[in-house]
Amino acid sequence: MATDVDKLKKQKDPIVGHKYDATTIKVLQGLEAVRRRPAMYIGDTGQRGLHHMVYEVVDNSVDEAMAGFCTQVVVEIGKDGSITVTDNGRGIPVELHPEQKRSALEVVMTTLHAGGKFDHESYKVSGGLHGVGVSVVNALSEWCWVEVCRDGEVYRQEYVKGTAKQKVKKIGKRKKSGTKTCFFPDADIFSKIEFKFDIIASRLRELAFLNQGLALVLKDHRSDKEVTFAYKGGLSSFIDYINENKTAVFRKPIHFKGTKDGVEVEIALQYNDGYSESVYSYVNNINTIEGGTHLTGFRTALTRSINNYSSKYNLVKKNGISLVGDDSKEGLAAVVSVRVRDPQFEGQTKTKLGNSEVRGIVEAITNDHLGSFLEENPSVGKKIVEKLVQAATAREAARKAKELTRRKTALDSAALPGKLADCSLTDPEECELYIVEGDSAGGSAKQGRDRRYQAILPLRGKILNVEKARIDKILSNNEVRALITALGCGVGNDFEAAKVRYHKIIIMTDADIDGAHIRTLILTFFFRYMRDLIDMGHIYIAQPPLFRVKHGKTEQYAYSDEEKDRIVKTMPSTGVSIQRYKGLGEMNPEQLWKTTMDPETRTLLKITLDDAAEADHLFSVLMGSEIEPRSRFIQENAQYVRNLDI
């Protein structure tokens, strides 16, 4: 019997006959490497990478603001789909570069790893540290031009796919300084060129919070929509935004700044009556989604300061409760922003701060300022301690409830919930879990699935709204408990995303109002208690068809009204029947498999988080206790509803 190696030897080697010598070594000139491998520089060539182009140019302007030379940045989406970014900073230098013998502007725009951020002369700190930002944007654009106002003169240079069309030329005079960059992404690089107003607005809002006194303007010439983000309160305004739909435990956010050994620290925090935490950390305006030493220092100092205060005034008496770090998280809204000269990033997404010295600096500044604040504001201090005592009591109750959700081992089927129809494969990378609304649809899904790799968990009715409940109450809910147990990765302190039993977790609900509500409830749970599963790309939403269009023996499925109309037009005018699906239970197992579960034909929507703070805010609006913000959201977005089930 031939081995695999034997078989490979018999196959024709596609490289045989091709020489491998010095002539085969390719050297990519200029920005050609960027165009060959764009995802290495901007993440991908889809929607996320497209918008990252805008952020790279904006970040240069914001770096000018951090250096103290810029007060306004204007971003414009042109009618032709181009992007223009204008600032009132110093303007990119235009004189000849001493080594390159070209204008410094041309060097910056056409050369990787060229910029003013590698020493600390021009910029003490900056967000764009790698010197690839604006040159990458230029390389991936069909065309680009830059106008620089500097020393009373206006200079301009134009580029095509990263290459300068001509030398920098003087085109006029202007007293004010600044830089204007306009670019149009290359259709050969990007799958779709359509900038989203809301996506850009979210990033500009975040930058305005982080840079007190900087105004960021977004203009959309396609719709004449315009918005300005400018916050005098800085991080305090950020906290107000996070807590907008919640009830604060005390009126004004605690806000302080400090500098030590060249590291600038700014922190704002406030407790609300909710049960989940909303904590965001930044380094030089970069969102460190994996945290790092600055966040660790803050958390350590927060717990210590509150414990010291409660012990000094004997505020924790009942049942011998002792406050721990987890108790300080409940209802906490906080933003930690540091500015570091040479940040070292690590972690899966390179957004985790690794500088060891920053931890001690943040810890010392937080201890000093927060300790003083609690001493000077005893009424606020007592309210915080009362909040944490309630959290500690719930923590103990939750600890007992968690025992019911733990799986003994990864292969112990006896510990799985009875309603789960598990799959036979055990490798998480190959396994899918369908979270299905109702027993009827669950029954069809169980019959229609591929039992080897598809598991089905039917949930009865709507799960608990975790936005309005503490963890102990959440864990006493049967449907939530079944979900946690089926996933096998724990929850709270026991949560380990790496232990999840399925790498595709697919929410499959009816295409009606109840189905949308259930979907939002489940997504709220994942966002608040298992967010790493979203960040790792494990959460999906199934897209079942809305219509079945049948003519004779021919049937087709439509996922929108527009698609249904197109299908009908291709059929004879008589004898066409249209069925509108309102529930998954209306499909038989074969139809459900064919339309929604077969990997060859189904459509899945992957859940991603482009802006965690905005997602946090939206979940609070939709699922929180405050009615007015939810009503306002419905009124503002009613015009975008396509399929309203009444």
C-alpha positions as CSV (number, residue, x, y, z in Angstrom):
1,M,0.0,0.0,0.0
2,A,1.5,3.3,-1.1
3,T,2.1,5.9,1.7
4,D,1.2,9.6,1.4
5,V,4.9,10.3,0.8
6,D,5.0,7.8,-2.0
7,K,2.0,9.5,-3.6
8,L,3.6,12.9,-3.3
9,K,6.8,11.6,-5.0
10,K,4.8,10.4,-8.0
11,Q,3.1,13.8,-8.5
12,K,4.7,16.2,-10.9
13,D,6.7,18.9,-9.1
14,P,5.5,22.2,-10.5
15,I,8.8,23.9,-9.6
16,V,11.0,21.3,-11.5
17,G,12.7,23.1,-14.4
18,H,12.6,26.5,-12.8
19,K,15.9,28.0,-11.7
20,Y,16.3,29.5,-8.3
21,D,19.2,32.0,-8.3
22,A,19.9,35.7,-7.7
23,T,17.7,36.7,-10.6
24,T,14.6,35.2,-9.0
25,I,14.9,37.5,-5.9
26,K,12.4,40.4,-6.4
27,V,13.0,43.8,-4.9
28,L,9.8,45.8,-4.7
29,Q,10.5,49.5,-5.3
30,G,8.9,52.4,-3.4
31,L,5.3,51.6,-2.3
32,E,4.9,48.6,-4.5
33,A,5.1,46.3,-1.5
34,V,2.0,48.0,0.0
35,R,0.0,47.5,-3.1
36,R,1.0,43.8,-3.3
37,R,0.1,43.1,0.3
38,P,-2.3,45.9,1.5
39,A,-3.8,43.8,4.3
40,M,-0.4,43.8,6.1
41,Y,-0.7,47.6,6.5
42,I,-4.5,48.3,6.9
43,G,-5.8,45.0,8.2
44,D,-8.0,44.0,5.2
45,T,-9.4,45.4,1.9
46,G,-13.0,45.4,3.0
47,Q,-15.0,48.0,4.9
48,R,-12.7,48.1,7.9
49,G,-9.5,48.6,5.9
50,L,-11.2,51.3,3.8
51,H,-12.1,53.3,6.8
52,H,-8.7,52.7,8.3
53,M,-7.4,54.9,5.4
54,V,-9.3,57.8,6.8
55,Y,-8.1,57.2,10.3
56,E,-4.4,57.2,9.2
57,V,-4.7,60.7,7.7
58,V,-6.8,62.0,10.6
59,D,-4.2,60.6,13.1
60,N,-1.5,62.8,11.6
61,S,-3.6,65.9,12.2
62,V,-4.4,64.7,15.8
63,D,-0.7,64.2,16.4
64,E,-0.3,67.9,15.6
65,A,-3.0,68.7,18.2
66,M,-1.3,66.6,20.8
67,A,1.9,68.5,20.1
68,G,-0.1,71.7,20.7
69,F,-0.2,73.1,17.1
70,C,-3.7,72.2,15.9
71,T,-7.2,73.1,17.1
72,Q,-9.4,71.9,14.3
73,V,-9.6,68.9,11.9
74,V,-12.2,68.8,9.1
75,V,-13.1,65.5,7.4
76,E,-15.2,65.7,4.2
77,I,-16.8,62.9,2.2
78,G,-17.0,64.1,-1.4
79,K,-19.9,63.5,-3.7
80,D,-17.5,61.4,-5.8
81,G,-16.7,59.3,-2.8
82,S,-13.3,60.9,-2.1
83,I,-12.0,61.9,1.4
84,T,-10.5,65.3,2.2
85,V,-8.9,65.9,5.6
86,T,-7.9,69.5,6.5
87,D,-6.1,70.7,9.7
88,N,-4.8,74.0,11.0
89,G,-1.5,72.5,12.2
90,R,2.0,73.6,11.2
91,G,1.9,72.0,7.7
92,I,4.1,69.2,6.5
93,P,7.6,70.5,5.8
94,V,8.2,71.1,2.1
95,E,12.0,72.0,1.9
96,L,14.5,69.6,0.4
97,H,15.3,66.6,2.5
98,P,19.1,66.6,3.2
99,E,19.6,62.9,2.4
100,Q,16.8,62.2,-0.1
101,K,17.4,65.4,-2.1
102,R,13.6,65.6,-2.6
103,S,10.9,67.7,-0.9
104,A,10.2,66.5,2.6
105,L,6.5,66.4,1.6
106,E,7.2,64.0,-1.2
107,V,9.4,61.8,1.1
108,V,6.6,61.6,3.6
109,M,4.0,60.8,1.0
110,T,5.9,58.2,-1.0
111,T,8.3,56.5,1.4
112,L,7.6,53.9,4.1
113,H,9.0,54.6,7.5
114,A,9.4,58.3,6.9
115,G,8.0,60.9,9.2
116,G,8.7,63.2,12.2
117,K,7.8,60.7,14.9
118,F,10.9,58.6,15.3
119,D,12.7,61.1,17.5
120,H,11.1,63.3,20.1
121,E,12.0,66.7,18.6
122,S,8.8,67.3,16.5
123,Y,6.4,65.1,18.5
124,K,6.8,64.1,22.1
125,V,4.1,61.5,21.7
126,S,2.0,60.4,18.7
127,G,-0.5,57.8,17.6
128,G,1.2,57.0,14.3
129,L,4.5,55.6,15.4
130,H,5.5,53.4,12.5
131,G,5.8,56.0,9.8
132,V,3.7,54.0,7.3
133,G,0.3,55.8,7.7
134,V,-0.1,58.5,5.1
135,S,2.3,56.9,2.6
136,V,0.2,53.7,2.7
137,V,-2.9,55.7,2.1
138,N,-1.2,57.3,-0.9
139,A,-0.1,53.9,-2.2
140,L,-3.6,52.4,-2.0
141,S,-5.3,55.4,-3.7
142,E,-6.2,55.8,-7.3
143,W,-5.2,59.4,-6.9
144,C,-4.2,61.7,-4.1
145,W,-3.1,65.3,-3.7
146,V,-1.8,67.4,-0.7
147,E,-1.8,71.1,-0.2
148,V,0.4,72.5,2.5
149,C,0.1,76.1,3.9
150,R,3.4,77.0,5.5
151,D,5.3,80.2,6.1
152,G,2.7,82.2,4.2
153,E,2.9,80.1,1.0
154,V,0.7,77.3,-0.4
155,Y,2.4,74.2,-1.9
156,R,0.8,71.3,-3.8
157,Q,1.8,67.9,-5.0
158,E,-0.3,65.2,-6.8
159,Y,0.1,61.5,-6.9
160,V,-1.2,58.5,-8.8
161,K,-1.2,55.1,-7.0
162,G,1.6,56.4,-4.7
163,T,3.8,57.9,-7.3
164,A,4.4,61.7,-7.5
165,K,3.1,63.2,-10.8
166,Q,5.4,66.2,-10.6
167,K,7.6,68.0,-8.1
168,V,6.1,70.0,-5.2
169,K,5.0,73.4,-6.6
170,K,4.1,76.7,-5.1
171,I,0.5,77.7,-6.0
172,G,-0.4,80.7,-3.9
173,K,-0.2,82.6,-0.6
174,R,-2.1,82.1,2.6
175,K,-1.5,83.4,6.1
176,K,-2.9,80.4,8.0
177,S,-0.9,77.2,8.2
178,G,-2.1,73.6,7.9
179,T,-2.3,70.5,5.7
180,K,-5.1,69.4,3.3
181,T,-5.0,65.8,2.0
182,C,-7.5,64.5,-0.5
183,F,-7.6,60.9,-1.8
184,F,-9.7,58.4,-3.7
185,P,-9.2,54.7,-2.8
186,D,-8.1,52.4,-5.6
187,A,-10.9,50.1,-6.9
188,D,-8.2,47.6,-7.9
189,I,-7.4,47.2,-4.1
190,F,-10.8,47.6,-2.4
191,S,-13.8,45.3,-2.9
192,K,-16.2,48.2,-2.4
193,I,-15.6,51.9,-2.0
194,E,-18.4,53.4,0.1
195,F,-17.5,55.4,3.2
196,K,-20.0,55.2,6.0
197,F,-20.8,58.5,7.8
198,D,-21.6,56.8,11.2
199,I,-18.3,54.7,11.2
200,I,-16.2,57.8,10.6
201,A,-18.3,59.8,13.1
202,S,-17.7,57.2,15.9
203,R,-13.9,57.5,15.6
204,L,-14.0,61.3,15.4
205,R,-16.2,61.5,18.5
206,E,-13.7,59.2,20.4
207,L,-10.8,61.4,19.3
208,A,-12.6,64.6,20.4
209,F,-13.2,63.1,23.9
210,L,-9.5,62.1,24.2
211,N,-8.2,65.5,23.0
212,Q,-9.8,68.2,25.1
213,G,-10.2,71.4,23.1
214,L,-9.8,69.9,19.7
215,A,-12.8,70.3,17.3
216,L,-13.4,67.5,14.7
217,V,-15.8,68.3,12.0
218,L,-17.4,65.7,9.6
219,K,-19.1,66.9,6.4
220,D,-20.9,64.5,4.0
221,H,-21.4,66.3,0.7
222,R,-23.5,63.3,-0.6
223,S,-26.3,64.1,1.9
224,D,-25.3,67.6,3.2
225,K,-25.0,66.1,6.7
226,E,-22.6,67.7,9.0
227,V,-21.6,67.2,12.7
228,T,-19.0,68.8,15.0
229,F,-17.4,67.0,17.9
230,A,-15.8,69.2,20.5
231,Y,-15.8,68.5,24.3
232,K,-14.6,71.0,26.8
233,G,-14.9,68.3,29.5
234,G,-12.6,65.9,27.8
235,L,-12.8,62.5,29.5
236,S,-15.5,63.7,31.8
237,S,-17.7,64.2,28.7
238,F,-16.7,60.7,27.6
239,I,-18.1,59.3,30.9
240,D,-21.3,61.4,30.5
241,Y,-21.7,59.8,27.0
242,I,-21.1,56.2,28.4
243,N,-23.5,56.8,31.3
244,E,-26.1,58.8,29.2
245,N,-28.7,56.0,29.5
246,K,-27.9,55.0,33.0
247,T,-28.5,56.5,36.5
248,A,-25.2,57.7,38.0
249,V,-24.5,56.9,41.7
250,F,-23.0,60.4,42.1
251,R,-23.5,63.5,40.0
252,K,-20.1,64.5,38.4
253,P,-17.5,62.1,37.1
254,I,-14.2,62.0,39.1
255,H,-11.6,63.4,36.7
256,F,-7.9,63.9,37.3
257,K,-4.5,64.3,35.4
258,G,-0.9,63.8,36.4
259,T,2.5,63.5,34.8
260,K,5.5,61.5,36.1
261,D,8.7,60.6,34.3
262,G,7.4,61.9,31.0
263,V,4.3,59.8,31.1
264,E,1.0,61.8,31.0
265,V,-2.0,60.2,32.7
266,E,-5.6,61.3,32.5
267,I,-8.4,59.3,34.1
268,A,-12.2,59.8,34.5
269,L,-14.6,57.5,36.3
270,Q,-18.1,57.3,37.6
271,Y,-20.3,54.6,39.0
272,N,-23.8,53.9,37.8
273,D,-26.7,51.7,39.0
274,G,-26.0,49.1,36.4
275,Y,-24.3,45.7,36.8
276,S,-21.7,45.6,34.1
277,E,-18.5,47.7,33.7
278,S,-17.6,50.0,30.8
279,V,-13.9,50.6,30.9
280,Y,-11.8,51.9,28.0
281,S,-8.1,52.4,27.9
282,Y,-6.0,54.4,25.4
283,V,-2.3,55.0,24.7
284,N,-1.6,58.1,22.5
285,N,-5.2,57.9,21.2
286,I,-4.9,54.3,20.3
287,N,-7.6,52.1,21.8
288,T,-5.8,49.4,23.7
289,I,-8.7,46.8,23.5
290,E,-6.6,44.2,25.3
291,G,-5.6,46.6,28.1
292,G,-2.1,46.5,29.4
293,T,0.1,47.9,32.2
294,H,-1.8,51.2,32.3
295,L,-5.1,49.5,32.9
296,T,-3.6,47.1,35.5
297,G,-2.2,50.0,37.4
298,F,-5.5,51.8,37.4
299,R,-7.5,48.7,38.6
300,T,-5.0,48.0,41.4
301,A,-5.1,51.6,42.7
302,L,-8.9,51.8,42.4
303,T,-9.5,48.8,44.6
304,R,-6.8,49.8,47.1
305,S,-8.0,53.4,47.4
306,I,-11.6,52.4,48.0
307,N,-10.5,49.7,50.5
308,N,-8.3,52.1,52.4
309,Y,-11.1,54.6,52.6
310,S,-13.7,52.1,53.7
311,S,-11.4,50.6,56.3
312,K,-10.4,54.0,57.7
313,Y,-14.0,55.0,58.3
314,N,-15.2,51.5,59.1
315,L,-17.8,51.5,56.3
316,V,-17.8,47.7,55.7
317,K,-19.2,46.1,58.8
318,K,-22.0,43.7,57.7
319,N,-21.3,39.9,57.6
320,G,-17.6,40.4,57.6
321,I,-17.6,41.3,53.9
322,S,-14.2,42.2,52.3
323,L,-14.1,44.1,49.0
324,V,-12.0,42.6,46.2
325,G,-11.1,43.8,42.7
326,D,-14.1,42.3,41.1
327,D,-16.5,44.2,43.3
328,S,-15.1,47.5,42.1
329,K,-16.1,46.6,38.5
330,E,-19.8,46.5,38.9
331,G,-21.4,49.6,37.4
332,L,-18.0,51.2,36.8
333,A,-17.6,53.5,33.8
334,A,-14.0,54.6,33.3
335,V,-11.6,55.9,30.7
336,V,-7.8,55.6,31.2
337,S,-5.7,57.6,28.8
338,V,-1.9,57.8,28.9
339,R,0.6,59.4,26.6
340,V,3.9,57.6,26.4
341,R,7.0,58.5,24.3
342,D,7.9,55.0,23.3
343,P,5.0,52.6,23.8
344,Q,5.6,48.9,23.4
345,F,2.6,47.0,22.2
346,E,2.0,43.3,22.5
347,G,-0.9,40.8,22.5
348,Q,-3.0,39.2,19.8
349,T,-3.9,42.5,18.1
350,K,-0.8,44.5,19.1
351,T,-3.1,46.8,21.2
352,K,-1.9,45.8,24.7
353,L,0.5,48.1,26.4
354,G,3.6,46.3,27.6
355,N,5.7,49.1,29.2
356,S,6.3,47.9,32.8
357,E,7.1,51.3,34.1
358,V,3.7,52.7,33.2
359,R,1.9,50.5,35.6
360,G,3.6,52.0,38.6
361,I,3.2,55.5,37.3
362,V,-0.6,55.1,36.7
363,E,-1.0,53.4,40.1
364,A,0.8,56.2,42.0
365,I,-1.1,59.0,40.3
366,T,-4.5,57.2,40.8
367,N,-3.7,56.5,44.5
368,D,-2.8,60.1,45.1
369,H,-5.7,61.8,43.3
370,L,-8.4,59.3,44.1
371,G,-7.4,59.0,47.7
372,S,-7.6,62.8,48.1
373,F,-10.9,63.0,46.3
374,L,-12.6,60.5,48.6
375,E,-11.3,62.3,51.7
376,E,-12.6,65.6,50.4
377,N,-15.9,64.2,49.2
378,P,-17.2,61.8,51.9
379,S,-20.7,61.7,50.6
380,V,-19.4,60.3,47.2
381,G,-17.1,57.9,49.0
382,K,-19.9,56.4,51.0
383,K,-22.1,55.9,47.9
384,I,-19.2,54.1,46.1
385,V,-18.6,51.8,49.1
386,E,-22.4,51.1,49.4
387,K,-22.4,50.1,45.7
388,L,-19.4,47.8,46.1
389,V,-20.9,46.2,49.2
390,Q,-24.0,45.3,47.2
391,A,-21.7,43.9,44.5
392,A,-19.8,41.8,47.0
393,T,-23.0,40.3,48.4
394,A,-24.1,39.4,44.8
395,R,-20.7,38.0,44.1
396,E,-21.0,35.4,46.8
397,A,-24.5,34.4,45.6
398,A,-23.1,34.2,42.0
399,R,-20.2,32.0,43.2
400,K,-22.7,29.4,44.3
401,A,-24.8,29.7,41.2
402,K,-21.7,29.3,39.0
403,E,-21.2,25.8,40.3
404,L,-24.3,24.8,38.4
405,T,-22.9,26.0,35.1
406,R,-19.4,24.5,35.2
407,R,-18.6,21.5,33.0
408,K,-16.6,18.8,34.7
409,T,-14.5,18.1,31.7
410,A,-14.5,19.1,28.0
411,L,-15.8,15.6,27.1
412,D,-18.2,15.0,29.9
413,S,-21.6,14.8,28.1
414,A,-23.4,14.2,31.3
415,A,-22.8,17.8,32.3
416,L,-24.4,19.3,29.2
417,P,-27.9,20.7,29.2
418,G,-30.6,18.2,28.2
419,K,-32.0,20.4,25.5
420,L,-28.7,20.6,23.6
421,A,-28.4,18.3,20.6
422,D,-24.6,18.1,20.4
423,C,-22.5,17.2,17.4
424,S,-20.2,14.2,17.2
425,L,-17.0,16.0,16.4
426,T,-15.1,17.5,19.3
427,D,-12.6,19.9,17.6
428,P,-14.0,23.4,18.3
429,E,-12.6,24.7,15.0
430,E,-14.8,22.2,13.1
431,C,-17.9,22.6,15.3
432,E,-20.9,25.0,15.1
433,L,-23.6,25.8,17.6
434,Y,-27.0,27.1,16.4
435,I,-28.8,29.0,19.1
436,V,-32.4,28.6,17.9
437,E,-35.6,30.4,18.9
438,G,-38.3,28.0,20.1
439,D,-38.8,24.2,20.2
440,S,-40.5,24.1,16.8
441,A,-37.6,25.7,14.9
442,G,-35.3,23.7,17.2
443,G,-37.0,20.5,16.1
444,S,-36.6,21.3,12.4
445,A,-33.0,22.4,12.9
446,K,-32.2,19.1,14.7
447,Q,-33.6,17.1,11.8
448,G,-32.1,19.2,9.1
449,R,-28.6,19.6,10.5
450,D,-25.4,17.8,9.7
451,R,-24.9,15.9,13.0
452,R,-21.2,15.6,12.6
453,Y,-20.4,19.2,13.2
454,Q,-23.6,21.1,13.9
455,A,-25.1,21.3,17.4
456,I,-28.5,22.8,18.2
457,L,-29.5,24.6,21.4
458,P,-33.2,25.7,21.3
459,L,-34.1,28.5,23.8
460,R,-37.6,28.8,25.0
461,G,-38.9,32.4,24.8
462,K,-36.8,35.5,25.5
463,I,-33.7,35.1,27.8
464,L,-33.2,37.5,30.7
465,N,-32.2,41.0,29.8
466,V,-28.7,41.0,31.3
467,E,-28.5,44.8,31.1
468,K,-30.9,45.1,34.0
469,A,-29.8,42.1,36.2
470,R,-26.9,41.2,38.5
471,I,-24.8,38.2,37.7
472,D,-26.4,36.0,40.4
473,K,-29.9,36.6,38.9
474,I,-28.5,36.0,35.4
475,L,-27.0,32.6,36.5
476,S,-30.3,31.5,38.0
477,N,-32.1,31.9,34.6
478,N,-32.5,28.5,33.0
479,E,-32.0,29.6,29.4
480,V,-28.8,31.6,30.2
481,R,-27.5,28.8,32.3
482,A,-28.1,26.3,29.4
483,L,-26.2,28.6,27.0
484,I,-23.2,29.0,29.4
485,T,-23.0,25.3,30.0
486,A,-23.3,24.4,26.3
487,L,-20.5,26.8,25.4
488,G,-18.2,25.3,28.1
489,C,-16.0,28.4,28.5
490,G,-17.4,29.6,31.9
491,V,-18.5,33.1,32.8
492,G,-17.3,36.0,35.0
493,N,-13.9,35.1,36.7
494,D,-14.1,31.6,35.3
495,F,-14.5,32.8,31.7
496,E,-11.8,31.5,29.3
497,A,-12.6,32.1,25.6
498,A,-10.0,29.5,24.5
499,K,-12.2,26.8,26.1
500,V,-15.3,27.5,24.0
501,R,-16.6,24.3,22.4
502,Y,-17.7,25.8,19.1
503,H,-15.8,28.3,16.9
504,K,-19.0,29.3,15.1
505,I,-21.8,30.3,17.4
506,I,-24.8,31.2,15.2
507,I,-27.9,33.0,16.5
508,M,-30.9,31.8,14.4
509,T,-34.2,33.6,15.2
510,D,-37.4,34.4,13.4
511,A,-37.5,37.4,10.9
512,D,-40.0,39.3,13.0
513,I,-40.0,41.8,16.0
514,D,-39.8,39.0,18.6
515,G,-37.0,37.4,16.7
516,A,-35.1,40.7,16.6
517,H,-35.7,41.2,20.3
518,I,-34.4,37.7,21.2
519,R,-31.3,38.3,19.0
520,T,-30.6,41.6,20.7
521,L,-31.0,40.0,24.1
522,I,-28.5,37.2,23.2
523,L,-26.0,39.7,21.7
524,T,-26.3,41.9,24.9
525,F,-25.3,38.8,26.9
526,F,-22.3,38.1,24.7
527,F,-21.2,41.7,24.7
528,R,-21.4,42.1,28.5
529,Y,-20.2,38.7,29.7
530,M,-18.3,37.0,26.8
531,R,-17.0,39.8,24.6
532,D,-13.8,38.0,23.7
533,L,-15.9,35.6,21.7
534,I,-17.1,38.6,19.6
535,D,-13.5,40.0,19.3
536,M,-12.2,36.5,18.2
537,G,-14.9,36.3,15.4
538,H,-16.9,33.4,16.9
539,I,-20.4,35.0,16.9
540,Y,-22.6,35.0,13.8
541,I,-26.2,35.8,12.9
542,A,-28.0,33.4,10.5
543,Q,-29.9,35.1,7.6
544,P,-33.0,33.0,6.9
545,P,-35.0,33.9,3.8
546,L,-38.1,36.1,4.0
547,F,-39.9,34.7,1.0
548,R,-40.3,31.5,-1.0
549,V,-41.3,32.2,-4.6
550,K,-42.7,29.1,-6.4
551,H,-43.8,28.6,-10.0
552,G,-44.7,25.0,-10.8
553,K,-41.9,22.8,-9.6
554,T,-39.4,25.7,-9.6
555,E,-38.9,27.4,-6.2
556,Q,-36.5,30.1,-5.2
557,Y,-35.8,31.9,-1.9
558,A,-35.5,35.7,-1.4
559,Y,-33.8,37.4,1.5
560,S,-35.3,40.9,0.8
561,D,-38.3,42.5,-0.9
562,E,-36.0,43.7,-3.7
563,E,-34.7,40.2,-4.4
564,K,-38.3,38.8,-4.3
565,D,-39.3,41.3,-6.9
566,R,-36.4,40.4,-9.2
567,I,-37.2,36.7,-9.0
568,V,-40.9,37.3,-9.8
569,K,-39.9,39.2,-12.9
570,T,-38.0,36.2,-14.2
571,M,-41.1,34.0,-14.0
572,P,-44.3,33.9,-16.1
573,S,-46.9,36.3,-14.9
574,T,-49.4,33.6,-13.9
575,G,-49.2,30.7,-11.5
576,V,-46.6,32.4,-9.2
577,S,-47.1,31.8,-5.4
578,I,-45.2,33.8,-2.8
579,Q,-44.9,32.6,0.8
580,R,-43.8,35.1,3.4
581,Y,-41.9,33.4,6.2
582,K,-42.6,34.8,9.6
583,G,-41.0,32.0,11.6
584,L,-38.3,29.4,11.2
585,G,-40.9,26.8,12.3
586,E,-42.8,27.3,9.0
587,M,-39.9,25.7,7.2
588,N,-39.5,21.9,7.0
589,P,-36.1,20.5,7.9
590,E,-35.0,20.2,4.3
591,Q,-35.9,23.9,3.6
592,L,-34.1,25.1,6.7
593,W,-31.0,23.2,5.8
594,K,-31.0,24.4,2.2
595,T,-31.5,28.1,3.0
596,T,-30.0,28.7,6.4
597,M,-27.7,25.9,7.5
598,D,-25.9,24.4,4.5
599,P,-22.4,26.0,4.4
600,E,-22.6,25.9,0.6
601,T,-25.7,28.0,0.3
602,R,-26.3,29.9,3.6
603,T,-25.5,33.5,4.4
604,L,-24.0,34.3,7.8
605,L,-23.4,37.7,9.2
606,K,-20.3,37.9,11.4
607,I,-20.6,40.2,14.4
608,T,-17.7,42.6,14.8
609,L,-16.9,45.5,17.0
610,D,-15.4,48.5,15.2
611,D,-16.2,50.8,18.1
612,A,-16.7,49.2,21.5
613,A,-17.7,52.5,23.2
614,E,-20.4,53.1,20.6
615,A,-21.6,49.5,20.9
616,D,-21.7,49.9,24.7
617,H,-23.8,53.1,24.3
618,L,-26.2,51.5,21.9
619,F,-26.8,48.4,24.1
620,S,-27.5,50.8,27.0
621,V,-30.0,52.6,24.8
622,L,-31.8,49.5,23.5
623,M,-31.8,47.4,26.6
624,G,-31.4,49.8,29.6
625,S,-34.0,51.2,32.0
626,E,-34.2,54.7,30.5
627,I,-37.2,55.1,28.2
628,E,-36.5,58.5,26.7
629,P,-33.2,57.7,24.9
630,R,-34.8,54.5,23.5
631,S,-37.7,56.5,22.1
632,R,-35.4,59.1,20.6
633,F,-33.3,56.3,19.0
634,I,-36.5,54.8,17.4
635,Q,-37.7,58.1,16.1
636,E,-34.3,58.9,14.6
637,N,-33.9,55.5,12.9
638,A,-37.5,54.6,11.9
639,Q,-36.8,55.8,8.4
640,Y,-34.2,53.0,7.9
641,V,-36.6,50.1,8.7
642,R,-37.2,47.9,5.7
643,N,-39.3,44.9,7.0
644,L,-41.6,45.9,9.9
645,D,-43.7,43.1,11.3
646,I,-46.8,44.5,13.1
